[in-house]
Amino acid sequence: MDLHTPRTGGPLMAVELKNNIIVHWKPHGVPLRFTKMLITDLHYIGNDIDEIAGGPHAVVVFTIFAHLVFHPVTFYIHEVAKIRQSVVALLTRAPQTTVVIKSGNTAGLK
């Protein structure tokens, strides 16, 4: 869906009535690379997953990596572990939920 909105860091929602699709987009918490961002718009991925009811018609998609590469790998591992804990809890309470995870692409770098 093309929202035709200016590039901002705040949460967005798109609704497509024909196929009954609702898309919620939120920026993750720190570290972040937006120039201006309200602190109330920052969310940790794990906390947001904890708030999702899930179910057979729910699809949770998130990507991580880009803003974490400037920090030690232990920071990335810690964040991934917290997200994993939330995904496991989501799939325990709503096993029919589809979860799609995209992580980093090293683009051939060693």
Number of C-alpha atoms within 10 A of each C-alpha: 7 5 9 6 7 6 7 12 19 17 13 13 10 13 13 10 8 6 7 7 11 12 12 10 14 17 18 21 13 12 13 14 10 11 7 9 14 8 10 8 13 18 15 15 21 18 12 13 20 16 10 14 12 20 15 10 9 16 13 15 11 14 12 17 15 13 13 17 13 11 10 9 11 9 13 16 12 11 17 17 13 14 20 14 13 20 19 14 14 22 16 11 13 16 14 15 20 16 15 10 9 10 11 11 9 8 6 5 5 4
